[in-house]
């Protein structure tokens, strides 16, 4: 390179740097955006940011091409041709908002539940949920039901927190890190930073995943498990730890419900529930005085085993005795689970031994005095340095809730929750399940022109909290919080279109979607979903779903099926609030939240969706969006962020509160709050006191800190729920001994899956098909360079993944005479696809896989119909039905976890057949009409052409 070239490269690329928050995935890293002449030139990581500390991945750096993507929508549009044709005319914002107000106002005046408002991966759910609550519809949720509700619901009901946004491994101190089913794009930068620390510290990294890519490729040990059997492996590990007595008994007695007494009275309404005193406090059997006393009684030494009789004659046993009896059963021995999991006995036994050894022979200690919530003083924090992390790979199964519970139970049994070296909570967690709201949406909760009486989403504590009518039928369109999916804490977004199309439990008038590509990669049975969106009622000639309003920044496949399109901005053109009320970005040592702000101005007639929603709220005169005179309360989303209070002193942002901006957590609104965030790098951070850093679930200093910050109004310590009384209540309803009684058609499912101790059962689709006819698994992985389909329009990222082959294990290739580049038919009980293959030897021998969401429909995302994504890219979604295979009773249940409604994406069973070579993957859909003006070439240089 000449000296002149070096000089050229060293010239500044910008004349201004603005700090904001990335939105190329859900990590929400801090970024420095370099601008020159008002145009984005370069994006790098913010080195001061608590999440990524300057690290930025390919997605984050490629945010420039997201911002300037030719797929950006240009103006509001009204459909002029049939749904799916992509025929629209541009309209003004005033016409668009007036039309939306008319459609929505009519629904609100006559029957609010006829609005179904669902959002994808938006990060403003505290606003969208509040808006839907004030509108009065029970039908609101976000993407969690088809993503990872099992992970969140299982964690919160078991330990008061969960992985990712609620907690993370102690990367600096752990000595054994075990990763279950985490995709490459998930929490990408923090995990990469963490794994680098694990390796630098000489700790062992074990990855349990059917496919060895990404994180698994750099693990010290890769365990290529068969999909859907993670729970069985975990329970086998517990079996081995119990046999070896590698259990932290003192930790269990202090922090879990292991000593709580369970009533043994089969056939009665209280069988399997906890024995309680007159004040409702759970009882333990005190071994010195030999009597039952309330849990937490000072100086009590509770029994963990035995059978006792209460003064009123009831027989009781500690829940730990039930736990030990269950998991010491030989059915969980490695010899008896190896074949089902696809693992060998030595691997299972070796992992259990290593967990036990590290936890109990490499204990670490931090000398910091602290006091627990019972008033006992401790000299130090003692840690079991074994940590786990898991996500969608174990949760997107119909047995995922119990699998995630089992993993948390394993952590509790070895004493590795919120201790040095183990799993650590991130504020505002932990929170006991009782501190969360109950779901609202019963018939008595809503009425014409009235707000819903409370938040849509929450955690039922028993069947009495279900959202059902007097006949036991669901009151929500997705059947969340009904007998179909009682603990569906995030709703069932993947069932909304199918249920609305069928009018089951009722039809809707308006479907309002934001950032949810339900006409393509976000729906099971994609071709069927498209038909549902297009189908008309034979009697009236109207669409079965009469009106669809859709908002997105880009021309996704879903745009073509909307009646009214409200174009969003890119993430660099708007305000956003990464709030503690929503999806926090805290770290174990600090409370953090952040903002986005318009570092660049739109060059199109687009508006931020959140501001549009606030405008619609004012036009509809929704309480909370207008004052008593009907005047709008907020000018836009930025104004809402600053001045909205969820309760006195608690707003969307925790930092720089109070009239002087000197308060944190609680405090009056500060009109200069957003400016203070911008000055601080667009984030806020408050460190947790040293004595409050660990054992947050039972640490008095942390509980006081949490109250001061406004996470809750009084201390809310967490007792780990190894045995779930909530699930047992549902079983009693299914037995017909406790009201409300489960309908007959639901009883068998509830009895089989709602076990109060975590259990493993075969995934429901797998159990419903002939495993000999469909001998293999098929799953997707999310590549590190894409986040779902968000890279589809990105000229830089799509050069990395322009098509996706089906990766086939060598053993299957040999059995079917297949080689790289061959074409195959992949066939499920529901459908068939024709795709190109590549041989892979780093995958479970019974599992085929492909990259998620690379395949596109021609014309969508402003891609040329001849692009590789549209011709050879494909989706497994065409093979997955939203309903399970039919059974002899005529019922077809949702293809979901029966407890939470989590979409069971990874339960797919298939067979493979060699096919003739093809030019395009099949099914191949007609090209969509591109709804944006697309240049033939995008240049990145001194001038932009876009």
NORLINFEN-V485542 format. One record per residue. N is the residue number from 1. SS is DSSP state (@ for helix, = for strand, . for the rest). OMEGA is omega in radians with two decimals (NA if undefined). Layout:
N&SS&OMEGA + N&SS&OMEGA
//
This chain:
1&.&-3.14 + 2&.&3.11 + 3&@&3.13 + 4&@&3.10 + 5&@&3.13 + 6&@&3.10 + 7&@&3.14 + 8&@&-3.10 + 9&@&-3.08 + 10&@&3.14 + 11&.&-3.14 + 12&.&3.10 + 13&.&-3.05 + 14&.&3.00 + 15&.&3.11 + 16&=&3.06 + 17&=&3.11 + 18&=&-3.07 + 19&=&3.11 + 20&=&-3.06 + 21&=&-3.13 + 22&.&3.07 + 23&.&3.11 + 24&.&2.92 + 25&.&-3.11 + 26&.&3.07 + 27&.&-3.12 + 28&.&3.11 + 29&.&3.02 + 30&=&-3.13 + 31&=&2.97 + 32&=&-3.12 + 33&=&3.14 + 34&=&3.14 + 35&=&3.02 + 36&=&-3.08 + 37&.&3.08 + 38&.&-3.12 + 39&=&-3.13 + 40&=&-3.10 + 41&=&-3.00 + 42&=&3.08 + 43&=&3.08 + 44&=&-3.12 + 45&=&3.07 + 46&.&-3.03 + 47&.&3.14 + 48&.&-3.01 + 49&.&-3.06 + 50&.&-3.10 + 51&.&-2.99 + 52&.&3.04 + 53&.&3.09 + 54&.&3.13 + 55&.&3.09 + 56&.&-3.09 + 57&.&3.13 + 58&@&-3.14 + 59&@&-3.11 + 60&@&3.13 + 61&@&-3.12 + 62&.&3.09 + 63&@&3.07 + 64&@&-3.06 + 65&@&2.97 + 66&@&-3.10 + 67&@&-3.11 + 68&.&-3.08 + 69&.&3.09 + 70&.&3.13 + 71&.&-3.13 + 72&=&3.04 + 73&.&-2.97 + 74&.&-3.03 + 75&.&3.05 + 76&.&-3.10 + 77&=&3.07 + 78&=&-3.11 + 79&=&3.10 + 80&.&3.11 + 81&.&3.10 + 82&.&3.05 + 83&.&-3.14 + 84&.&-3.10 + 85&.&-3.06 + 86&.&-3.14 + 87&.&-3.10 + 88&=&2.87 + 89&=&3.09 + 90&=&3.12 + 91&.&3.13 + 92&.&3.07 + 93&@&-3.13 + 94&@&3.10 + 95&@&-3.12 + 96&@&-3.11 + 97&@&3.08 + 98&@&3.13 + 99&@&3.11 + 100&@&3.13 + 101&@&3.11 + 102&@&-3.13 + 103&@&-3.07 + 104&@&-3.14 + 105&@&3.12 + 106&@&3.11 + 107&@&-3.08 + 108&@&-3.10 + 109&@&-3.02 + 110&@&-3.08 + 111&.&-3.02 + 112&@&-3.11 + 113&@&3.12 + 114&@&2.93 + 115&=&3.00 + 116&=&-3.07 + 117&=&-3.07 + 118&=&-3.10 + 119&=&3.10 + 120&.&-3.05 + 121&.&3.03 + 122&.&-3.11 + 123&.&3.11 + 124&.&-3.02 + 125&@&3.04 + 126&@&3.05 + 127&@&-3.06 + 128&@&3.09 + 129&@&3.12 + 130&@&3.13 + 131&@&-3.13 + 132&@&3.11 + 133&@&-3.13 + 134&@&3.06 + 135&@&3.10 + 136&.&3.10 + 137&.&3.03 + 138&.&-2.94 + 139&.&3.09 + 140&=&2.94 + 141&=&3.10 + 142&.&-2.94 + 143&@&-2.95 + 144&@&-3.11 + 145&@&3.06 + 146&@&-3.14 + 147&.&-2.99 + 148&.&-3.14 + 149&@&3.10 + 150&@&-3.12 + 151&@&-3.11 + 152&@&-3.07 + 153&@&3.13 + 154&@&-3.13 + 155&@&-3.08 + 156&@&-3.14 + 157&@&-3.11 + 158&@&-3.06 + 159&@&3.12 + 160&.&3.11 + 161&.&-3.14 + 162&.&-3.14 + 163&.&3.10 + 164&=&-3.01 + 165&.&-3.12 + 166&.&-3.13 + 167&=&-3.11 + 168&=&3.07 + 169&=&3.00 + 170&.&-3.01 + 171&.&-3.05 + 172&.&-2.99 + 173&.&-3.06 + 174&.&3.12 + 175&.&3.02 + 176&=&-3.12 + 177&=&-3.12 + 178&=&-3.06 + 179&=&3.12 + 180&=&2.86 + 181&.&3.13 + 182&.&-3.12 + 183&.&-3.03 + 184&.&-3.11 + 185&.&-3.02 + 186&.&3.10 + 187&.&-2.83 + 188&@&-3.06 + 189&@&3.12 + 190&@&3.14 + 191&@&3.11 + 192&@&3.07 + 193&@&-3.12 + 194&@&-3.14 + 195&@&3.10 + 196&@&3.08 + 197&@&3.12 + 198&@&-3.11 + 199&@&3.13 + 200&@&-3.13 + 201&.&3.13 + 202&.&3.11 + 203&.&-3.14 + 204&=&3.13 + 205&=&3.13 + 206&=&3.12 + 207&=&3.09 + 208&=&-3.05 + 209&.&3.11 + 210&.&-3.04 + 211&=&3.13 + 212&.&3.03 + 213&.&3.01 + 214&@&-3.11 + 215&@&-3.10 + 216&@&-3.09 + 217&@&-3.14 + 218&@&3.12 + 219&.&3.04 + 220&.&3.10 + 221&=&3.04 + 222&=&3.12 + 223&=&-3.04 + 224&.&-3.03 + 225&.&3.04 + 226&.&-3.07 + 227&.&3.08 + 228&.&-3.11 + 229&.&3.13 + 230&@&-3.13 + 231&@&3.12 + 232&@&3.06 + 233&@&-3.10 + 234&@&3.14 + 235&@&3.04 + 236&@&3.05 + 237&@&3.11 + 238&@&3.08 + 239&@&-3.11 + 240&@&3.13 + 241&@&3.08 + 242&@&3.12 + 243&@&-3.11 + 244&.&-3.10 + 245&.&3.07 + 246&.&-3.09 + 247&.&3.12 + 248&.&-3.03 + 249&@&-3.14 + 250&@&3.11 + 251&@&3.13 + 252&@&-3.10 + 253&@&-3.12 + 254&@&-2.84 + 255&@&-3.09 + 256&=&3.08 + 257&.&3.11 + 258&.&3.13 + 259&.&-3.11 + 260&=&-3.05 + 261&=&-3.12 + 262&=&-3.10 + 263&=&3.12 + 264&.&-3.10 + 265&.&-3.08 + 266&.&3.10 + 267&.&3.14 + 268&.&-3.08 + 269&.&-3.14 + 270&.&3.12 + 271&.&3.12 + 272&.&3.04 + 273&.&3.14 + 274&=&3.01 + 275&.&-3.08 + 276&=&3.09 + 277&.&-3.06 + 278&.&-3.14 + 279&.&3.10 + 280&.&-3.12 + 281&.&3.13 + 282&=&-3.08 + 283&=&2.97 + 284&=&3.10 + 285&=&-3.09 + 286&=&-2.96 + 287&.&-3.12 + 288&.&-3.13 + 289&.&3.13 + 290&.&3.06 + 291&=&3.14 + 292&=&3.13 + 293&=&3.12 + 294&=&3.07 + 295&.&-3.13 + 296&.&3.12 + 297&.&-3.05 + 298&.&3.10 + 299&.&-3.11 + 300&.&3.06 + 301&.&-3.00 + 302&=&3.04 + 303&.&3.05 + 304&.&3.10 + 305&.&-3.13 + 306&.&3.08 + 307&=&-3.01 + 308&=&3.11 + 309&=&3.12 + 310&.&3.13 + 311&.&3.13 + 312&.&3.05 + 313&.&-3.11 + 314&.&3.08 + 315&=&-3.12 + 316&=&3.06 + 317&=&3.04 + 318&=&-3.10 + 319&@&-3.14 + 320&@&3.10 + 321&@&3.08 + 322&@&3.13 + 323&@&-3.11 + 324&@&-3.14 + 325&@&-3.13 + 326&@&-2.96 + 327&@&2.97 + 328&.&3.10 + 329&.&-3.12 + 330&@&3.14 + 331&@&3.12 + 332&@&3.12 + 333&.&-3.14 + 334&@&3.14 + 335&@&-3.06 + 336&@&3.10 + 337&@&-3.03 + 338&@&-3.08 + 339&@&-3.10 + 340&@&-3.12 + 341&@&-3.09 + 342&.&-3.11 + 343&.&3.08 + 344&.&-3.04 + 345&@&-3.09 + 346&@&3.11 + 347&@&-3.13 + 348&@&-3.10 + 349&@&3.14 + 350&@&3.11 + 351&@&3.11 + 352&@&-3.13 + 353&@&-3.13 + 354&@&3.07 + 355&@&-3.14 + 356&@&-3.11 + 357&@&-3.10 + 358&@&-3.10 + 359&@&-2.98 + 360&@&3.11 + 361&@&3.11 + 362&.&3.12 + 363&.&3.08 + 364&=&-3.05 + 365&=&3.03 + 366&=&-3.06 + 367&.&3.13 + 368&.&3.12 + 369&.&3.09 + 370&=&-3.11 + 371&=&-3.13 + 372&=&-3.04 + 373&.&3.07 + 374&.&3.11 + 375&.&-3.14 + 376&.&-3.13 + 377&=&3.12 + 378&=&-3.10 + 379&.&-3.04 + 380&.&2.97 + 381&=&3.13 + 382&=&-3.03 + 383&=&2.96 + 384&.&-2.91 + 385&.&3.02 + 386&=&-3.10 + 387&=&-3.14 + 388&=&2.98 + 389&=&-3.10 + 390&=&3.11 + 391&.&-2.90 + 392&@&-3.11 + 393&@&3.08 + 394&@&-3.05 + 395&@&-3.07 + 396&.&3.08 + 397&.&3.11 + 398&.&2.98 + 399&.&-3.00 + 400&@&-3.14 + 401&@&-3.13 + 402&@&3.08 + 403&@&3.12 + 404&@&3.06 + 405&@&-3.13 + 406&@&3.14 + 407&@&3.09 + 408&@&3.09 + 409&@&3.10 + 410&@&3.12 + 411&@&-3.13 + 412&@&-3.07 + 413&@&3.11 + 414&.&3.07 + 415&.&-2.99 + 416&.&3.10 + 417&=&3.08 + 418&.&3.04 + 419&.&3.07 + 420&.&3.11 + 421&.&-3.09 + 422&.&3.02 + 423&=&-3.12 + 424&=&3.10 + 425&=&3.02 + 426&.&-3.13 + 427&.&0.20 + 428&.&3.07 + 429&.&0.28 + 430&.&3.01 + 431&.&3.07 + 432&.&-3.09 + 433&@&-3.14 + 434&@&-3.14 + 435&@&3.10 + 436&.&3.13 + 437&.&2.92 + 438&.&3.12 + 439&.&3.10 + 440&.&-3.13 + 441&.&2.99 + 442&.&-3.09 + 443&@&-3.11 + 444&@&-3.13 + 445&@&-3.05 + 446&.&3.12 + 447&.&-3.08 + 448&.&3.09 + 449&.&3.13 + 450&.&3.07 + 451&.&2.95 + 452&.&-3.03 + 453&.&3.12 + 454&.&-3.09 + 455&.&-3.10 + 456&.&-2.94 + 457&.&-3.12 + 458&.&-3.05 + 459&.&3.04 + 460&.&3.06 + 461&.&3.12 + 462&.&-3.12 + 463&@&-3.14 + 464&@&-3.13 + 465&@&-3.12 + 466&.&3.10 + 467&.&-3.13 + 468&=&3.11 + 469&.&-3.05 + 470&.&3.09 + 471&.&-3.14 + 472&.&-3.12 + 473&.&-3.12 + 474&=&3.06 + 475&.&3.08 + 476&.&-3.12 + 477&.&-3.13 + 478&.&-3.13 + 479&.&3.04 + 480&=&3.12 + 481&.&3.01 + 482&.&3.10 + 483&.&3.10 + 484&.&-3.07 + 485&=&-2.95 + 486&.&-3.05 + 487&.&-3.06 + 488&.&-2.97 + 489&.&3.13 + 490&.&-3.12 + 491&.&-3.11 + 492&.&-3.07 + 493&@&-3.08 + 494&@&-3.14 + 495&@&-3.00 + 496&@&-3.07 + 497&@&3.14 + 498&@&-3.13 + 499&@&3.12 + 500&@&3.11 + 501&@&-3.12 + 502&@&-3.05 + 503&.&-3.07 + 504&.&0.23 + 505&.&3.07 + 506&.&3.08 + 507&.&3.03 + 508&.&3.09 + 509&.&-3.11 + 510&=&2.99 + 511&=&-3.06 + 512&=&-3.07 + 513&=&3.05 + 514&=&3.08 + 515&.&-3.09 + 516&.&-3.04 + 517&.&-3.02 + 518&.&3.10 + 519&.&3.13 + 520&.&-2.91 + 521&.&-3.12 + 522&.&3.12 + 523&.&2.84 + 524&.&3.05 + 525&.&-3.00 + 526&@&-3.13 + 527&@&3.10 + 528&@&3.11 + 529&@&3.10 + 530&@&3.11 + 531&@&3.13 + 532&@&3.12 + 533&@&-3.08 + 534&@&-2.95 + 535&.&3.13 + 536&=&3.06 + 537&.&-3.07 + 538&.&-3.07 + 539&.&-3.04 + 540&.&-3.07 + 541&.&3.11 + 542&.&3.08 + 543&=&3.14 + 544&.&2.95 + 545&.&-2.87 + 546&.&-3.04 + 547&=&3.11 + 548&=&3.01 + 549&=&-3.11 + 550&=&3.07 + 551&=&3.09 + 552&=&3.08 + 553&.&-2.98 + 554&=&-3.07 + 555&.&3.12 + 556&.&3.08 + 557&@&-3.08 + 558&@&-3.11 + 559&@&-3.08 + 560&@&-3.11 + 561&@&3.12 + 562&.&3.00 + 563&.&3.13 + 564&=&-3.11 + 565&=&3.10 + 566&=&-2.99 + 567&=&3.13 + 568&.&3.03 + 569&.&2.91 + 570&.&-3.06 + 571&@&3.12 + 572&@&-3.05 + 573&@&-3.02 + 574&.&2.98 + 575&.&2.99 + 576&=&-3.11 + 577&=&3.10 + 578&=&-2.79 + 579&.&2.99 + 580&.&3.07 + 581&.&-2.92 + 582&.&-3.08 + 583&.&-2.94 + 584&.&3.04 + 585&.&-3.13 + 586&.&3.02 + 587&=&-3.12 + 588&.&-3.10 + 589&.&-3.04 + 590&=&3.04 + 591&=&-3.08 + 592&=&2.87 + 593&=&-2.98 + 594&=&3.08 + 595&=&2.76 + 596&=&3.09 + 597&.&-3.03 + 598&.&3.07 + 599&.&3.04 + 600&.&-3.11 + 601&.&3.14 + 602&.&3.03 + 603&.&-3.12 + 604&.&-3.13 + 605&.&-3.08 + 606&.&-3.14 + 607&.&3.09 + 608&.&-3.07 + 609&@&-3.10 + 610&@&3.09 + 611&@&3.08 + 612&@&3.14 + 613&@&3.10 + 614&@&3.07 + 615&@&3.11 + 616&@&3.10 + 617&@&3.12 + 618&@&3.14 + 619&@&3.14 + 620&.&-3.13 + 621&.&3.13 + 622&.&3.03 + 623&=&-3.09 + 624&.&3.09 + 625&.&3.04 + 626&=&3.09 + 627&.&-3.06 + 628&.&3.10 + 629&.&-3.12 + 630&.&3.14 + 631&.&-3.12 + 632&=&3.13 + 633&.&-3.02 + 634&.&3.13 + 635&.&-3.11 + 636&.&-3.07 + 637&@&3.11 + 638&@&3.11 + 639&@&3.09 + 640&@&-3.13 + 641&@&-3.05 + 642&@&-2.92 + 643&@&-3.14 + 644&.&3.05 + 645&=&3.11 + 646&=&2.90 + 647&=&-2.98 + 648&.&3.10 + 649&.&-3.12 + 650&=&3.14 + 651&=&-3.13 + 652&.&-3.11 + 653&.&-3.08 + 654&.&-3.02 + 655&.&3.01 + 656&.&3.12 + 657&=&-3.08 + 658&.&-3.06 + 659&.&3.11 + 660&.&3.14 + 661&.&-3.06 + 662&.&-3.14 + 663&=&3.11 + 664&.&3.13 + 665&.&3.09 + 666&.&3.08 + 667&.&3.13 + 668&.&3.09 + 669&.&3.10 + 670&.&-3.05 + 671&.&3.10 + 672&.&-3.03 + 673&@&-3.11 + 674&@&3.09 + 675&@&3.11 + 676&@&3.07 + 677&@&-3.12 + 678&@&3.11 + 679&@&-3.08 + 680&.&-3.13 + 681&.&3.11 + 682&.&3.04 + 683&=&3.05 + 684&=&3.14 + 685&=&3.07 + 686&=&-3.08 + 687&=&3.11 + 688&.&3.13 + 689&.&-3.05 + 690&@&-3.09 + 691&@&-3.10 + 692&@&-2.98 + 693&.&-3.07 + 694&.&3.14 + 695&.&-3.07 + 696&@&-3.14 + 697&@&-3.08 + 698&@&-3.07 + 699&=&-3.06 + 700&@&-3.14 + 701&@&3.11 + 702&@&3.13 + 703&@&3.09 + 704&@&3.10 + 705&@&-3.13 + 706&@&3.10 + 707&@&3.12 + 708&@&-3.13 + 709&@&3.12 + 710&.&3.08 + 711&.&2.97 + 712&.&-2.98 + 713&.&3.03 + 714&.&-3.12 + 715&.&-3.12 + 716&.&3.11 + 717&.&-3.09 + 718&.&2.94 + 719&.&-3.08 + 720&=&-3.06 + 721&.&3.08 + 722&.&3.08 + 723&.&-3.04 + 724&.&3.06 + 725&@&3.12 + 726&@&-3.13 + 727&@&3.14 + 728&@&3.09 + 729&@&3.10 + 730&@&3.11 + 731&@&3.12 + 732&@&3.06 + 733&@&3.13 + 734&@&3.06 + 735&@&3.14 + 736&.&-3.11 + 737&.&-3.12 + 738&.&3.14 + 739&.&-0.11 + 740&.&-3.05 + 741&.&3.09 + 742&.&3.06 + 743&.&-3.07 + 744&@&-3.05 + 745&@&-3.13 + 746&@&-2.92 + 747&@&-3.09 + 748&@&3.13 + 749&@&-3.12 + 750&@&3.14 + 751&@&-3.09 + 752&@&-2.97 + 753&@&-3.05 + 754&.&-3.13 + 755&.&-3.09 + 756&.&2.96 + 757&.&-3.12 + 758&.&-3.11 + 759&.&3.03 + 760&.&2.98 + 761&.&-3.11 + 762&.&3.08 + 763&.&-2.92 + 764&@&3.09 + 765&@&3.13 + 766&@&3.13 + 767&@&-3.06 + 768&@&3.11 + 769&.&3.08 + 770&.&-3.08 + 771&.&3.06 + 772&.&3.12 + 773&.&3.12 + 774&.&-2.93 + 775&.&-3.00 + 776&=&3.02 + 777&=&3.00 + 778&=&-3.11 + 779&=&3.03 + 780&=&2.95 + 781&=&3.10 + 782&.&-3.08 + 783&.&-3.09 + 784&.&-3.09 + 785&.&3.13 + 786&.&3.01 + 787&.&-2.97 + 788&.&3.13 + 789&.&-2.99 + 790&.&3.13 + 791&.&-3.00 + 792&.&-3.07 + 793&.&-2.97 + 794&.&-3.02 + 795&.&3.12 + 796&.&-3.02 + 797&@&-3.08 + 798&@&3.02 + 799&@&3.13 + 800&.&-3.13 + 801&.&3.11 + 802&.&3.05 + 803&.&-3.09 + 804&.&3.02 + 805&.&2.96 + 806&=&3.14 + 807&=&-3.02 + 808&=&3.13 + 809&=&-3.12 + 810&@&-3.11 + 811&@&3.12 + 812&@&3.08 + 813&@&-3.11 + 814&@&-3.12 + 815&@&-3.07 + 816&.&3.09 + 817&.&-3.11 + 818&.&3.06 + 819&.&3.13 + 820&.&3.08 + 821&.&3.06 + 822&.&3.08 + 823&=&-3.13 + 824&=&2.86 + 825&=&3.02 + 826&=&-2.91 + 827&=&3.03 + 828&.&3.08 + 829&.&-3.04 + 830&.&-3.02 + 831&.&-3.13 + 832&=&3.07 + 833&=&3.10 + 834&=&-3.00 + 835&=&3.08 + 836&=&-3.05 + 837&=&2.95 + 838&=&-3.14 + 839&=&3.11 + 840&=&3.11 + 841&.&3.11 + 842&.&-3.10 + 843&=&3.02 + 844&.&-2.95 + 845&.&-3.13 + 846&.&-2.96 + 847&=&2.97 + 848&=&-3.10 + 849&=&3.04 + 850&=&3.07 + 851&=&-3.09 + 852&.&2.87 + 853&.&3.05 + 854&.&3.14 + 855&.&-3.09 + 856&.&3.02 + 857&.&-3.11 + 858&.&3.14 + 859&.&3.10 + 860&@&3.09 + 861&@&-3.13 + 862&@&3.09 + 863&.&3.04 + 864&.&3.12 + 865&.&3.12 + 866&.&-3.13 + 867&.&3.14 + 868&@&3.13 + 869&@&-3.07 + 870&@&-3.07 + 871&@&-3.11 + 872&.&3.00 + 873&.&-3.11 + 874&.&3.08 + 875&.&2.93 + 876&@&-3.08 + 877&@&-3.12 + 878&@&-3.12 + 879&@&-3.00 + 880&.&3.10 + 881&.&3.09 + 882&.&3.10 + 883&=&3.08 + 884&.&3.10 + 885&.&-3.14 + 886&.&3.11 + 887&.&-3.11 + 888&.&-3.10 + 889&.&3.12 + 890&.&-3.12 + 891&.&2.97 + 892&.&-3.08 + 893&.&3.03 + 894&=&3.12 + 895&.&-2.94 + 896&=&2.98 + 897&.&-3.08 + 898&.&-3.14 + 899&.&-3.04 + 900&.&-3.03 + 901&.&3.08 + 902&.&3.11 + 903&=&-3.04 + 904&.&-3.10 + 905&@&-2.93 + 906&@&3.11 + 907&@&-2.99 + 908&.&3.03 + 909&=&-3.03 + 910&=&2.86 + 911&=&-3.06 + 912&=&3.11 + 913&=&3.11 + 914&=&-3.09 + 915&=&3.03 + 916&.&3.10 + 917&.&-3.13 + 918&.&3.09 + 919&.&-3.12 + 920&.&3.03 + 921&.&3.13 + 922&=&0.06 + 923&.&3.12 + 924&.&-3.03 + 925&.&3.04 + 926&.&-3.14 + 927&.&3.00 + 928&.&3.05 + 929&.&-3.13 + 930&.&-3.08 + 931&.&3.10 + 932&.&3.04 + 933&.&-2.98 + 934&.&3.07 + 935&.&3.09 + 936&.&-3.04 + 937&.&3.06 + 938&.&-3.13 + 939&=&3.00 + 940&.&-3.09 + 941&.&-3.12 + 942&.&3.09 + 943&.&3.09 + 944&.&2.93 + 945&=&-3.04 + 946&.&NA
//
